Amino acid sequence: MYYNPRAWLFPVLAPVCSLAVRLYYRFRVEGQGPEAGPVLFVANHPNSLVDAIVVTAAAGRPVHFLA
C-alpha cells in the first residue's frame, strides 16, 4: 500500500485556514450543498488566487480544482 507522508496536512491545516479566511473576509454561506457526490463551485471574483482558498473554506469538504 502507498503511504503518503503529507496525508496529515489537510485535516490539520483545513480548519486553521478556514478560520483565518472566515475572520479576514467575513463571508457567510447561504444554503446547503449536498454532503456527498459531485458539486460544481463557481467563484466569480477578480482575484483568482484568493477564490480557491475561499471556496475551500466555504465548501467544508475536500475540493479539487481544474484550471
C-alpha positions, 0 to 999 in steps of 0.5 A: 500500500502507498503511504503518503507522508503529507496525508496529515496536512489537510485535516490539520491545516483545513480548519486553521485556514478556514478560520483565518479566511472566515475572520479576514473576509467575513463571508457567510454561506447561504444554503446547503450543498449536498454532503456527498457526490459531485458539486460544481463551485463557481467563484466569480471574483477578480482575484483568482488566487484568493477564490480557491482558498475561499471556496475551500473554506466555504465548501467544508469538504475536500475540493479539487480544482481544474484550471 
